[in-house]
Amino acid sequence: ETAQELGAPLVRVWAGAKGSADADAEYRERIAQESRRIAGDAAHAGIAVTCEFHGGALTDTTESAERFCSEVAHDNMKSYWQPNAPDTDSNIRGLEAMLPWLSNIHAFNWVWHESGIERLPMADAADAWKRYLEVAASTGREHFVLVEYVKGDAPEAFLEDAAALKSWIAG
């Protein structure tokens, strides 16, 4: 009802509150049934539903996200995508696997270190992101790209990352 009142075309949801490694078959089925119900209710209201592609949910790995979307088996349940592997080729394979359900994309550039994650400018990952955008475009559907996790959480970094993305999409 809130999404309808706001005129929101899309509602983002989490695929449960457990990572795939901690979820048994009963939990997966319960979350899939609830997601199917949500997707149906939203479809009647003309609103799309998309789940996060993120840790801490049944969509924490490509394999689990693909399985979850297949288990929900509702045309109105889609998925975001974001890089979740340390290398471009693995991310490309993951993105390709998620294409049937792809709604939108969370864009960022970071590297994994033993001590944690380091956020970097999007421009430093131009080659990878141009490939990701090309793969996403192959669906023939419209996908929005949301800038996330910018270096230092700085407004200037956000603007720089957004400008880089815009240049790749336009080019």
Legacy VTK file of the C-alpha trace (Angstrom):
# vtk DataFile Version 3.0
C-alpha trace
ASCII
DATASET POLYDATA
POINTS 171 float
0.000 0.000 0.000
2.848 2.383 0.779
4.518 1.674 -2.552
1.218 2.323 -4.345
0.675 5.574 -2.460
4.189 6.719 -3.374
3.822 5.628 -6.988
6.880 3.386 -6.610
7.324 1.055 -9.589
9.535 -1.348 -7.639
9.901 -2.703 -4.117
13.245 -4.093 -2.956
13.154 -7.008 -0.519
15.609 -9.325 1.182
15.507 -13.062 0.530
15.223 -13.934 4.196
17.523 -13.071 7.065
19.931 -16.022 6.885
22.787 -16.675 4.533
22.498 -19.711 2.277
25.044 -21.696 4.315
22.830 -21.365 7.407
19.493 -22.111 5.728
17.958 -25.561 5.681
15.428 -26.771 3.096
12.440 -25.868 5.290
13.669 -22.298 5.730
14.353 -21.907 2.011
10.850 -23.142 1.156
9.207 -20.822 3.695
11.065 -17.782 2.312
10.311 -18.842 -1.282
6.578 -19.195 -0.478
6.484 -15.797 1.237
8.354 -14.226 -1.679
5.941 -15.795 -4.164
3.029 -14.310 -2.202
4.676 -10.881 -2.091
5.426 -11.018 -5.814
1.796 -11.918 -6.555
0.359 -9.192 -4.335
2.681 -6.614 -5.872
1.870 -7.775 -9.408
-1.823 -7.130 -8.777
-0.868 -3.584 -7.766
1.344 -3.114 -10.841
4.526 -3.034 -8.758
7.640 -5.099 -9.453
9.533 -6.896 -6.673
13.279 -7.383 -6.685
15.438 -9.058 -4.089
18.835 -7.953 -2.933
21.868 -9.841 -4.241
23.720 -9.646 -0.978
25.286 -11.425 1.956
23.063 -12.358 4.882
20.257 -13.642 2.646
19.463 -16.584 0.382
20.917 -14.492 -2.443
24.425 -14.335 -0.981
26.042 -16.351 -3.776
25.233 -16.622 -7.453
24.297 -20.283 -7.068
21.967 -19.634 -4.150
20.419 -16.552 -5.788
19.757 -18.485 -9.002
18.251 -21.343 -6.986
16.125 -18.938 -4.921
14.686 -17.201 -7.990
13.932 -20.592 -9.532
12.244 -21.757 -6.309
10.098 -18.615 -6.130
9.156 -19.173 -9.784
7.126 -15.977 -10.153
7.475 -13.647 -13.140
7.209 -10.634 -10.834
10.176 -11.640 -8.637
13.423 -10.225 -9.981
16.899 -9.756 -8.541
19.447 -7.030 -8.246
23.028 -7.906 -9.124
26.330 -6.644 -7.837
29.863 -7.967 -8.113
30.453 -10.564 -5.425
33.703 -12.156 -6.564
37.207 -10.713 -6.542
37.706 -11.142 -10.289
35.878 -9.854 -13.350
35.470 -13.193 -15.137
33.760 -14.786 -12.115
31.489 -11.765 -11.821
30.620 -12.008 -15.533
29.643 -15.670 -15.103
27.521 -14.718 -12.094
25.823 -11.878 -13.938
25.099 -14.113 -16.923
23.509 -16.690 -14.605
21.233 -14.009 -13.134
20.137 -12.444 -16.436
16.683 -14.103 -16.487
15.835 -12.339 -13.211
17.976 -9.203 -13.506
16.273 -5.980 -12.522
18.873 -3.400 -11.544
22.544 -3.233 -10.652
24.456 -1.934 -7.646
27.700 -0.407 -8.907
30.860 0.047 -6.884
34.551 -0.678 -7.072
36.348 -2.268 -4.204
39.101 -4.762 -3.568
39.193 -7.424 -0.905
42.148 -7.520 1.490
42.742 -9.715 4.523
42.097 -6.640 6.659
38.822 -5.787 4.918
37.442 -4.042 1.860
39.030 -1.006 0.244
36.700 1.266 -1.731
38.177 2.669 -4.930
37.011 5.067 -7.667
34.745 3.497 -10.301
37.035 4.866 -13.018
39.718 2.419 -11.835
37.424 -0.455 -12.832
36.382 0.876 -16.238
37.202 -2.312 -18.153
35.228 -4.530 -15.779
32.218 -2.235 -15.573
32.022 -1.765 -19.329
31.839 -5.558 -19.630
29.184 -5.818 -16.881
27.060 -3.149 -18.553
27.404 -4.868 -21.932
26.247 -8.186 -20.471
23.311 -6.517 -18.695
22.312 -4.734 -21.916
22.081 -8.113 -23.664
18.717 -8.720 -21.943
17.103 -6.010 -24.063
15.376 -4.759 -20.905
15.954 -1.503 -19.068
18.221 -1.752 -16.018
19.057 1.063 -13.650
22.554 1.254 -12.200
22.744 2.510 -8.621
26.049 3.876 -7.339
26.945 2.384 -3.976
29.884 2.265 -1.580
31.945 5.207 -2.780
35.470 5.927 -1.598
35.400 7.552 1.810
31.598 7.905 1.621
32.405 11.319 0.122
29.843 13.249 -1.960
32.631 14.171 -4.396
33.479 10.485 -4.875
29.826 9.733 -5.569
29.696 12.442 -8.254
32.919 11.179 -9.834
31.650 7.587 -9.860
28.303 8.665 -11.323
30.097 10.657 -14.058
32.220 7.619 -14.936
29.146 5.384 -15.198
27.303 7.926 -17.303
30.235 8.148 -19.702
30.352 4.362 -20.144
26.603 4.125 -20.697
26.655 6.983 -23.203
29.758 5.684 -24.961
LINES 1 172
171 0 1 2 3 4 5 6 7 8 9 10 11 12 13 14 15 16 17 18 19 20 21 22 23 24 25 26 27 28 29 30 31 32 33 34 35 36 37 38 39 40 41 42 43 44 45 46 47 48 49 50 51 52 53 54 55 56 57 58 59 60 61 62 63 64 65 66 67 68 69 70 71 72 73 74 75 76 77 78 79 80 81 82 83 84 85 86 87 88 89 90 91 92 93 94 95 96 97 98 99 100 101 102 103 104 105 106 107 108 109 110 111 112 113 114 115 116 117 118 119 120 121 122 123 124 125 126 127 128 129 130 131 132 133 134 135 136 137 138 139 140 141 142 143 144 145 146 147 148 149 150 151 152 153 154 155 156 157 158 159 160 161 162 163 164 165 166 167 168 169 170
